[in-house]
Amino acid sequence: KSHHVNGQLQQIKMELDDAQDTVYNLQQQLQSRDDTIQTTNEKLLLKESELTRLQTRIAVHERTASIKQLIEHHWSDDQGLDFAKHSTCRKLRRSTSTSDLNIKDNKNILSENQAVTLHSSVSSEMSKYISHASPKSLNESSFDPLTYNVDEEVTCNSNDFQTLSGMLKYINKEIKDSENSSL
C-alpha cells in the first residue's frame, strides 16, 4: 500500500511541478504584455503630444495667413494710402541685438522670461495698430523691433503707440527698466 501511496505522491508532485511551471510561464507572459502595453502607452503619449504641437503650429500658420490676407485685402482697397507719409518718426538705426549683447557683456542680457514678458506686452500693444501697417512693413524677416532703436534726435511721445518710433521707445524703456530692476 505504501508503494501505491508513494506512486500517487510522485504523480501529484509531478503535476504540481507542471502547474508551477505553467503559472511561472503565464506570469512571464503577463509581465511581457504589461511591459509592451506600458511602452505602447508611452509612445502613444509622445505621438499625441507631437500631434498637439503640430496642430498648434498649423493654427498659428493659418491665423498668420488669415491676417496677411486681411491686410493685403485692406491695402488693395486703400491703394492711395502711403504708410511712410503717415509716420511722423521714421528714422531708425541699427542697435545692438540681444545676441550681440551675449558676446559683449553677459550682465546686459535679458533673461528669457524677461524677453518673453516684454515680447508679449509689446505684441499685444502692436496688434492694436497692425491695421495701420502696409504688407511690406509686416515682413517678419526684415524687421525685428528688439534690434532697432529710434534716433535720439527724433522727438516723439514715448507712449505713442500710433507710431513705430513710439512703440520702439516703449520697448527700449521696458528693456532699461528690466535691466535696472535686475541689477
Secondary structure, 3 states (H helix, E strand, C coil): CHHHHHHHHHHHHHHHHHHHHHHHHHHHHHHHHHHHHHHHHHHHHHHHHHHHHHHHHHHHHHHHHHHHHHHHHHHHHCCCCCHHHHCCCCCEEECCCHHHHHHHCHHHCCCHHHHHHHHHHHHHHHHHCHHHCCCHHHCCCCCCHHHEEECCCCCCCCCCCCCHHHHHHHHHHHHHHHHHHHC
